[in-house]
Amino acid sequence: MYNKLTKKITFNLFGIKIKFQLPFKPKKHNERFENLLYELADPRTLSSIKLPKVLNIEESLLALANSNKSLARFGDGEFKIMFGESINFQKYDSKLVKKLKEIIKNQDNRVFIGIPDTFGFCPNNYFRKLLVHIRAELYKYISFENDYLDAFITRQYKFATKEYGERYYRLFKQLWTNKDIIIVEGLGTHLGIGNDLFDNAKTIQRIICPNRNAYSKYNEIFNEANKQAKDKLFLLALGPTATVLAYELAQLGYRALDIGHIDVMYELFLKDAQTLIPLENKIVFNSERKNKKFEHCKDPRYYEQIIADFSK
């Protein structure tokens, strides 16, 4: 006898009743998924769900623009390192892990912490899969009282309209208008070269770092930064090392902004790109960093701006 509802077959063999399940029975996780909406509609379910408070992209940018706070950001790379993995451009380091776990709790009101706004609604399959594996452990370090900024604030290149994108980047540029800025970046990053992103800065200096495993030179980078005048604005593009450096410079009275991919995103916006594409004199893809397939900068001003080079 076959039961269509349970997908079970029952029959007698020499007086012995035998039941077995056909292999196309939905798996347990599929059953839970099909019932998910109903479970979420129950207040008892919602009461047990915690979500970090993450400002949306526009709110995040306005919060940054209307304050003098620093910014340290966490993304998938920082999360993976926190829980024991190496990533393409930074190997696992126990000291880095300790720092990241301390920073994400953020009890310092001089610095904003950025995390991805993917903990509830998540349109990204990659982050959805990542969070399924790390959420429980990550929640041990997340503060559910503080507001976080959206870490993707520096990764925007597609906007509803061109005008909105232009306004977005005008607001970003105001952060360094008439400021003496120090760019701390990996070799081959070339922030602002070939575009007008930093044309409104008063002066530009650069500290060049390894584009892989930069944390191995953290002490040298930190000490060089700490020699600089407190009124200089630090702009950092150095992966997990930038997260730590932004936080620790803020504790010393500097303003340091972990701006990550903003230069690449700005160029993609200017080109009206709909996906990541190679850019001249820029590292866009991890493979370029790994295989050292990036061009040396052709702008002589870049070399004149370098005050320290720890890339070797």
Residue pairs with C-beta under 8 A, 6 or more apart in sequence:
1 9
1 10
1 11
2 8
2 9
3 9
3 10
6 21
6 25
7 21
7 22
7 24
7 25
8 19
8 20
8 21
8 22
9 19
9 20
9 22
10 17
10 18
10 19
11 17
11 18
12 18
26 34
39 45
40 46
50 139
50 144
51 119
51 120
52 115
52 119
52 142
52 143
52 144
52 148
53 144
53 146
53 147
53 148
54 115
54 116
54 117
54 119
54 147
54 148
54 149
54 150
55 63
55 147
55 148
55 149
55 150
56 117
56 150
57 117
57 150
57 152
57 153
57 156
60 114
60 149
60 150
60 153
61 153
61 168
61 171
61 172
62 171
63 112
63 147
63 149
64 71
64 112
64 149
64 153
64 175
64 257
65 171
65 172
65 174
65 175
67 112
68 255
69 109
69 110
69 111
69 112
69 250
69 255
70 110
70 111
70 112
70 246
70 247
70 249
70 250
70 254
70 255
70 256
70 257
71 111
71 112
71 113
71 114
71 149
71 246
71 256
71 257
71 258
71 259
72 103
72 111
72 112
72 113
72 114
72 242
72 243
72 244
72 246
72 247
72 250
72 258
73 113
73 114
73 115
73 149
73 151
73 153
73 154
73 242
73 243
73 246
73 258
73 260
74 100
74 104
74 113
74 114
74 115
74 116
74 151
74 243
75 116
75 151
75 260
76 116
76 126
76 127
76 130
77 87
77 89
77 90
77 239
77 240
78 100
78 240
78 243
79 130
79 134
79 138
80 86
80 87
80 130
81 87
81 90
81 92
81 93
81 96
81 97
81 100
81 240
82 97
82 100
82 101
82 104
82 138
82 141
83 134
83 137
83 138
84 92
84 97
85 92
86 92
87 239
87 240
88 286
88 289
88 290
89 186
89 211
89 212
89 213
89 214
89 239
89 286
89 289
89 290
90 96
90 212
90 213
90 214
90 215
90 239
90 240
90 241
91 213
93 215
93 216
95 215
96 215
96 218
96 240
96 241
96 244
99 244
99 247
100 240
100 243
100 244
101 141
103 113
103 243
103 244
103 247
104 113
104 115
104 141
104 142
104 143
105 141
105 142
105 143
106 113
106 143
106 146
106 247
108 247
108 250
108 251
110 250
110 251
111 246
111 247
111 250
111 251
112 148
112 149
113 146
113 148
113 149
114 148
114 149
114 150
114 151
114 153
114 258
115 142
115 148
115 149
115 150
115 151
116 127
116 150
116 151
116 152
117 150
117 151
117 152
118 124
118 127
118 128
118 131
119 131
119 135
122 128
122 131
131 138
154 258
154 259
154 260
154 261
154 262
154 265
155 260
155 261
155 262
155 265
156 165
156 168
156 265
156 269
157 165
157 265
157 266
157 268
157 269
157 273
158 269
158 274
159 165
159 168
159 269
162 272
165 269
169 197
169 266
169 269
172 262
173 197
173 200
175 233
175 257
176 198
176 200
176 201
176 233
176 235
177 200
177 201
178 200
178 201
178 202
179 201
179 202
179 232
179 233
180 201
180 202
180 203
180 205
180 229
180 231
180 232
180 233
181 198
181 201
181 202
181 203
181 204
181 205
181 232
181 233
181 234
181 235
182 205
182 206
182 207
182 225
182 228
182 232
182 233
182 234
182 235
182 307
183 191
183 192
183 198
183 204
183 205
183 206
183 207
183 235
183 236
183 237
183 305
184 206
184 207
184 209
184 221
184 225
184 234
184 235
184 236
184 237
184 238
184 242
184 245
185 191
185 206
185 207
185 208
185 209
185 236
185 237
185 238
186 208
186 209
186 210
186 211
186 212
186 214
186 237
186 238
186 239
186 283
186 289
186 311
187 208
187 209
187 210
187 211
187 311
188 211
188 282
188 283
188 288
188 289
188 294
188 295
189 211
189 237
189 263
189 282
189 283
190 263
190 281
190 282
190 297
190 302
191 197
191 198
191 235
191 237
191 259
191 263
192 198
192 204
192 263
193 281
193 282
193 297
193 299
193 302
194 267
194 280
194 281
194 282
194 299
195 263
195 266
195 267
195 270
197 262
197 263
197 266
198 204
204 305
205 232
205 305
205 306
205 307
206 302
206 305
206 306
206 307
207 221
207 224
207 225
207 306
207 307
207 308
207 309
207 310
208 306
208 308
208 309
208 310
208 311
209 217
209 221
209 238
209 241
209 310
209 311
210 216
210 217
210 310
210 311
211 283
211 289
211 311
212 289
212 290
214 221
214 238
214 239
214 241
215 240
215 241
215 244
217 310
218 241
218 244
218 245
220 310
221 238
221 241
221 245
221 310
222 245
222 248
222 249
224 307
224 308
224 310
225 234
225 245
225 249
225 254
226 249
226 252
228 234
228 254
230 252
230 253
230 254
232 254
233 255
233 256
233 257
234 245
234 246
234 249
234 254
234 255
234 256
234 257
235 256
235 257
235 259
236 242
236 245
236 246
236 256
236 257
236 258
236 259
236 260
237 258
237 259
237 260
237 261
237 262
237 263
238 245
239 260
242 258
242 260
243 258
245 256
245 258
246 256
246 257
246 258
249 255
249 256
250 256
263 282
264 279
264 282
264 283
264 284
267 279
267 282
268 276
268 277
268 279
271 277
276 284
276 285
277 284
278 284
278 285
280 295
281 294
281 295
281 297
281 298
282 294
283 289
283 294
287 293
288 294
297 303
